[in-house]
Amino acid sequence: MDGLEDLFATAQQWLFETLMQPAMFALGLGHLLEDGYAAAGWLLVGLVQILVLVAVIGPLQKWKPVEPVTDRVAVRTDILYTLIHRLGVFRVALFFLVEPWFDALFGVLHVAGYTPFQLDQLWPGFTDAPWLAFALYLVVFDFADYWIHRAQHSLEWWWGLHSLHHSQRQMTMWSDNRNHLLDDLLRDSLLVLLAQVIGVAPGQFVAIVAITQLSESLQHANLKLWFGRVGERLWISPRFHRLHHSIGIGHESGDARPVMPQGRSPALGGHNFGVLLPWWDMLFRTANFEQRYDPTGVRDQVEKGRDYGRGFWSQQWLGVKRLFGKA
């Protein structure tokens, strides 16, 4: 673990000194060098993720696809979303728009005497086993993400934003970041608050986000793959998550709720809400382990011809209109 950290730190330092520091001085942002160094870390993580997508997950999709790729325009739009998120454009926007509010909030709490609760201090063994402490934080974040995801499907206004993610009928490894920017802003803000409350170190937070994003890219891949009877219950597979995207089976909202197979709970309009671990779906009875690969999309796209937009800006604008019940 120390070797990996040293390698990452060396690469981050090189990226910062070679590219970002000169650019920041040229733009008059020399007072933000510390933040720029942190941004170099996020950029490096994003570059590694895109490399894994192209070199590993891409060939897997070609090896065993669920369906032929017929709508390359939709896929190119998803690639744009991925580049915006993984190369740090979205995080830079958050830094200038939202970070000052978080800094003010945490500053007030600090003055009031609040100190973060260090979750990994509950048991002395966590201090001596950093991988164990990291695994604990990963599980806690995944539990929170499960309930955030449930809320995205159960709250009508939030579904108005989140439904953009489900409107992709040509799902590929690029589809994970196909989200409304307001949807991402809300989810990321909740996770940042959680990180502050339980005392996650910045390096651990970056690693948790990186692992989560890579796993989600694999889950969305156009890949006919499952992890076996045992593996499916340990980590979420492309098959498990594709069912969540399946029209009329894995998700719906409002008056378009699907007819569930006999004996299954509607579960707030769907199944398989887990992000990394299927444990929460199993615990709260929202899991569906059927081995099936159905068409993806939103039910009202098929039945009512509802428009979710083709390009980035049209998708964002229609999401705002759905949020206010105007589309």
Stockholm file with secondary structure:
# STOCKHOLM 1.0

chainA/1-327         MDGLEDLFATAQQWLFETLMQPAMFALGLGHLLEDGYAAAGWLLVGLVQILVLVAVIGPLQKWKPVEPVTDRVAVRTDILYTLIHRLGVFRVALFFLVEPWFDALFGVLHVAGYTPFQLDQLWPGFTDAPWLAFALYLVVFDFADYWIHRAQHSLEWWWGLHSLHHSQRQMTMWSDNRNHLLDDLLRDSLLVLLAQVIGVAPGQFVAIVAITQLSESLQHANLKLWFGRVGERLWISPRFHRLHHSIGIGHESGDARPVMPQGRSPALGGHNFGVLLPWWDMLFRTANFEQRYDPTGVRDQVEKGRDYGRGFWSQQWLGVKRLFGKA
#=GR chainA/1-327 SS CHHHHHHHHHHHHHHIIIIIHHHHHHTTCGGGHHHHHHHHHHHHHHHHHHHHIIIIIHHHHHHSCSSCCCCHHHHHHHHHHHHHHHTTHHHHHHHHHTHHHHHHHHHHHHHTTCCCCCGGGSSHHHHHCHHHHHHHHHHHHHHHHHHHHHHHHHSHHHHHHHHHHHTCSSCCTTGGGCCCHHHHHHHHHHHHHHHHHHTCCHHHHHHHHHHHHHHHHHHTSSCCCCCHHHHTTTSCCHHHHHHHHBBTTTBCCGGGCCCCCTTCCCTTTBSCCCSSCTHHHHHTTCCCCCCCCCCBSCHHHHHSCCCCCSSHHHHHHHHHHHHTTCC
#=GC SS_cons         CHHHHHHHHHHHHHHIIIIIHHHHHHTTCGGGHHHHHHHHHHHHHHHHHHHHIIIIIHHHHHHSCSSCCCCHHHHHHHHHHHHHHHTTHHHHHHHHHTHHHHHHHHHHHHHTTCCCCCGGGSSHHHHHCHHHHHHHHHHHHHHHHHHHHHHHHHSHHHHHHHHHHHTCSSCCTTGGGCCCHHHHHHHHHHHHHHHHHHTCCHHHHHHHHHHHHHHHHHHTSSCCCCCHHHHTTTSCCHHHHHHHHBBTTTBCCGGGCCCCCTTCCCTTTBSCCCSSCTHHHHHTTCCCCCCCCCCBSCHHHHHSCCCCCSSHHHHHHHHHHHHTTCC
//
